[in-house]
Amino acid sequence: MLVVNSGSSSLKLSVLGPADELLMDVDLPVSDPGSVGDVLEEGLRHAPDADAAGHRVVHGGTESRAAIVLGAGDDDRLARLAELAPLHNPPAVAAIRCLQALRPALPEVACFDTAFHATLPAEAFTYALPDAWRGLGLRRFGFHGLSHAWAARRAAEILGRPPRGLRLVTAHLGSGASLAAVSGGRSVDTTMGFTPLEGLVMATRSGSVDPGLLLWVLRHEQLTVDELEDALTRRAGLLGLSGVSDDLRRVFEAADSGDDRSRLAVGVYVHRLRAAVGEMAAAMDGTDALVFTGGAGEHSGRLRRDACAGLGFLGVELDDARNDRAGGGAPDAVVSWDHARTAVVVVHAREDLEIARQVRSLVAI
């Protein structure tokens, strides 16, 4: 199984064996979407032969509520969704087209980050917009679905509980960041919306802001729509707040060195995160576990400690010793006290395993 995960600045290639053993795992830098094909072709030279391929595609729109076997015209349809996920859909489409050209007989499956959230109830996905606008398909989609799906399934295994009846808040915290409320294995709420801009503060993305603020900036600063999009997606978030970096580790270091802007950046990031955890728990009338995954979620014990420090009202009690040992190369683990009402779990992000599961459900190999 070849798994192709196209990001805004990298191309991750994995090859999994029949028992999901990892035969290859590389993360290749990509300078721009136009070079995706060359990078993919070079990576395939060193890859074992595969029987099928699965692509991570961030936005599937209203039509894609589950993974699909790619056929004629599907790449064009996904390309038309680029304006909804401008950092991610273009390189994914480029990788799909390149692999089709290089391996025309290889079955390819598109696995969508939006599909896991297709189970959101109407009250969670509907915006309070004019009726004519809603008719355009304007709704909340949610993202990081492959990561949330894997984290929820893996957390249930670690806790020794069946997904049915289990209420989880899954926190995917990386360059992009989102939470999901997962009840009985189904997503019932999430922090991202129509695009991956809504919700938490992220590395370079603003997260949620008052729409009236955007109107004010457009009028008073006379920005173009493209300039506004660039500011919100590439120059905001941790980078915009701290002025130091979009990397949370460097922002923590600068804050510890006395940099006021970085200290504020950390404060805003954690404040929004805690508030959103409470929001997700409210969507399920409580939660049985908080699950951290993604780069920062897995590797930053400090971030987990700061986030959990304000969640005692949910029954969260972090075990500092367990938390310090978790992440990095350590196994997935529970890092809360055994008596805690709400467990805290650290799960390594394995979107490749979730993609492989979805591909096998559609392609006989």
Residue pairs with C-beta under 8 A, 6 or more apart in sequence:
1 15
1 16
1 17
1 50
1 51
1 52
1 53
1 54
1 356
1 359
1 360
1 365
2 13
2 14
2 15
2 47
2 50
2 52
2 53
2 54
2 106
3 12
3 13
3 14
3 15
3 16
3 53
3 54
3 56
3 351
3 352
3 355
3 356
4 11
4 12
4 13
4 40
4 53
4 54
4 55
4 56
4 95
4 99
5 11
5 12
5 13
5 14
5 55
5 56
5 351
5 352
5 355
6 12
6 30
6 36
6 55
6 56
6 88
6 91
6 92
6 94
6 95
7 30
7 88
7 91
8 87
8 88
8 91
9 29
9 30
10 27
10 28
10 29
10 30
11 27
11 28
11 30
11 36
11 39
11 40
11 43
11 91
11 95
12 25
12 26
12 27
12 28
13 24
13 25
13 26
13 28
13 40
13 43
13 44
13 47
14 22
14 24
14 25
14 26
14 352
15 22
15 23
15 24
15 25
15 47
15 48
15 50
16 22
16 23
16 352
16 353
16 356
17 23
20 353
20 356
22 352
23 48
24 46
24 47
24 48
25 352
26 43
26 46
28 39
28 42
28 43
29 39
30 36
30 39
30 91
33 90
33 91
33 94
34 94
36 91
36 94
36 95
36 98
37 94
37 95
37 97
37 98
37 101
40 95
40 98
40 99
40 102
41 98
41 102
44 102
44 103
50 106
51 106
51 107
51 363
51 365
52 106
52 107
52 108
52 109
52 359
52 363
52 365
53 99
53 103
53 106
53 107
53 108
53 109
53 359
54 67
54 108
54 109
54 110
54 111
54 355
54 356
54 358
54 359
55 70
55 92
55 95
55 96
55 99
55 108
55 109
55 110
55 111
55 355
56 92
56 111
56 113
56 146
56 351
56 355
57 64
57 78
57 89
57 92
57 93
57 96
57 110
57 111
57 112
57 113
58 85
58 88
58 89
58 92
58 112
58 113
58 114
58 143
58 196
59 78
59 81
59 84
59 85
59 88
59 89
59 112
59 113
59 114
59 141
59 143
59 195
60 78
60 81
60 110
60 112
60 113
60 114
60 115
61 77
61 81
61 84
61 114
61 137
61 141
62 137
62 139
63 77
64 110
64 112
64 114
64 115
65 115
65 118
66 112
66 115
66 118
66 358
67 109
67 110
67 111
67 112
67 115
67 358
67 359
67 361
67 362
68 74
68 109
68 110
68 362
69 107
69 108
69 109
69 362
69 363
70 96
70 100
70 108
70 109
70 110
74 96
74 110
75 93
75 96
75 97
75 100
78 89
78 92
78 93
78 96
78 110
79 89
79 90
79 93
81 89
82 89
82 90
82 93
84 194
84 195
85 143
85 195
85 196
86 229
86 233
87 196
87 233
88 196
96 108
96 110
99 106
99 108
100 108
107 363
107 365
109 355
109 358
109 359
109 362
109 363
111 146
111 354
111 355
111 358
111 359
112 145
113 143
113 144
113 145
113 146
113 147
114 141
114 142
114 143
114 145
115 145
116 142
116 145
116 146
116 148
116 149
116 180
116 187
117 125
117 140
117 141
117 142
117 143
117 145
117 180
117 187
117 190
119 186
119 187
119 188
120 140
120 142
120 187
120 188
120 189
120 190
121 188
124 140
124 188
124 189
124 190
124 283
125 139
125 140
125 141
125 142
126 134
126 139
126 140
127 133
127 134
127 138
127 139
127 140
127 193
127 194
129 138
138 194
139 194
140 190
140 192
140 193
140 194
140 198
141 192
141 193
141 194
142 178
142 180
142 187
142 190
142 191
142 192
142 193
143 176
143 178
143 190
143 192
143 196
144 172
144 176
144 178
144 180
144 192
144 294
145 180
145 187
146 351
146 354
146 355
147 170
147 172
147 293
147 294
147 349
147 351
147 354
148 170
148 172
148 178
148 180
148 182
148 187
148 190
149 354
150 293
150 347
150 349
150 350
150 351
150 353
150 354
151 168
151 170
151 172
151 291
151 293
151 347
151 349
152 163
152 168
152 170
152 180
152 182
152 185
152 291
153 163
153 185
153 354
154 332
154 347
154 350
155 168
155 170
155 289
155 291
155 345
155 347
156 162
156 163
156 166
156 168
156 185
158 332
158 333
158 334
158 345
158 347
159 166
159 288
159 289
159 334
159 343
159 345
161 288
163 184
163 185
164 184
164 185
165 184
166 182
166 183
166 184
166 185
166 288
166 289
167 181
167 182
167 183
167 281
167 284
167 285
167 286
167 287
167 288
167 289
168 181
168 182
168 183
168 287
168 288
168 289
168 290
168 291
169 179
169 180
169 181
169 182
169 277
169 280
169 281
169 287
169 289
169 290
169 291
170 179
170 180
170 182
170 291
170 293
171 177
171 179
171 273
171 277
171 290
171 291
171 292
171 293
171 294
171 297
171 307
172 178
172 179
172 180
172 293
172 294
172 297
172 349
173 200
173 273
173 292
173 293
173 294
173 295
173 296
173 297
173 303
174 203
174 294
174 295
174 296
174 297
174 349
175 202
175 203
175 204
175 246
175 295
176 196
176 202
176 203
176 205
177 199
177 200
177 201
177 202
177 207
177 273
177 294
177 296
178 190
178 191
178 192
178 196
178 199
178 200
179 190
179 191
179 199
179 200
179 273
179 276
179 277
179 279
179 280
180 187
180 189
180 190
180 191
180 280
181 187
181 188
181 189
181 190
181 280
181 281
181 283
181 284
181 287
182 188
183 283
183 284
188 283
188 284
189 279
189 280
189 283
189 284
190 199
190 280
191 198
191 199
191 200
191 276
191 279
191 280
192 198
192 199
193 199
196 205
197 205
197 206
197 207
197 232
197 233
198 207
198 208
199 207
199 208
199 276
200 207
200 269
200 272
200 273
200 276
201 207
201 237
201 238
201 241
201 268
201 269
201 272
201 273
202 237
202 238
203 237
203 238
203 239
203 246
203 247
203 248
204 233
204 234
204 235
204 236
204 237
204 238
204 239
204 240
204 246
205 232
205 233
205 236
205 237
206 232
206 236
206 237
206 240
207 237
207 272
209 232
214 228
217 223
217 228
218 228
223 231
237 246
238 245
238 246
238 247
238 248
238 251
238 265
238 269
239 245
239 246
241 261
241 262
241 264
241 265
241 268
241 269
242 251
242 254
242 259
242 261
242 262
242 264
242 265
243 261
243 262
244 250
244 251
244 254
244 259
244 261
244 262
244 265
245 251
245 254
248 269
248 296
248 300
248 303
249 300
251 262
251 265
251 266
252 262
252 266
252 300
252 302
254 261
254 262
255 262
255 263
255 265
255 266
266 306
270 303
270 306
270 307
270 310
273 307
274 307
274 310
274 311
277 290
277 307
277 311
277 314
278 311
278 313
278 314
280 287
281 287
281 314
286 314
287 314
287 342
288 342
288 343
289 342
289 343
289 344
289 345
290 308
290 311
290 314
290 316
290 342
290 343
290 344
290 345
291 344
291 345
291 346
291 347
292 298
292 304
292 344
292 345
292 346
292 347
293 346
293 347
293 348
293 349
294 349
295 349
296 303
297 303
297 304
297 346
297 349
298 326
298 327
298 328
298 346
298 347
298 348
298 349
299 327
299 328
300 327
301 323
301 324
301 326
301 327
304 318
304 323
304 326
304 335
304 344
304 346
305 318
305 320
305 323
308 316
308 318
308 344
309 318
311 342
314 341
314 342
315 340
315 341
315 342
316 336
316 340
316 342
316 344
317 336
317 337
317 339
317 340
317 341
318 335
318 336
318 337
318 344
319 335
319 336
319 337
322 333
322 334
322 335
322 336
323 335
323 344
325 333
326 333
326 335
326 346
327 346
332 345
332 346
332 347
332 348
333 345
333 346
334 343
334 344
334 345
335 344
335 345
335 346
336 342
336 343
336 344
336 345
